[in-house]
Structures are given as structure tokens and as C-alpha cells.
Amino acid sequence: MLANAKALLTAKEEVFIIDWWLSPELMLIRSADEKAFRLDNILGRIAGAEVRVHVMLYKEMPFALALNSLYTKTKLVSK
């Protein structure tokens, strides 16, 4: 996860993430300030630095899977 965090934090232009089950609260680096290195906060930080962030999520069929992609979308868009 450390390599993923470093790659995201050094992005200059664009970041593309495609996933079928993405947790926005995923801890990429464990530290004293744990919230700073959560996926949603890192993506928010780099988007604020004018790096274009693209995330494509699988929209599940709710009767078959409980991936809660709407929650993930809402959480990431709010950053």
C-alpha cells in the first residue's frame, strides 16, 4: 500500500482507478495521523492540487451484491 500512496502523491496530471469494490476509507499508510493517508483524503488532496482524478466503479445489482457503490461515489465526490 505504501507504493500505491507514493504513486498517488507524486501524480502530476491524471489518476485513473477502476474497481468493482472500492473502500474510500482504505488506509494506504498507517501513521499517527491515520486520516491523512486514507484513500479518500489522498484523492481529495491531489485533486485539490489540480491533478485530474477519474474513478470508475462497478454499479452492482442490489439484489445480488451489497458493494454499496453509491456510498463510495458519494464519499469520493464530496472530497
Secondary structure, 3 states (H helix, E strand, C coil): CHHHHHHHHCCCCEEEEEECCCCCCCECCCCCCHHHHEHHHHHHHHHHCCCEEEEEECCCCCCCCCCCHHHHHHHHHCC
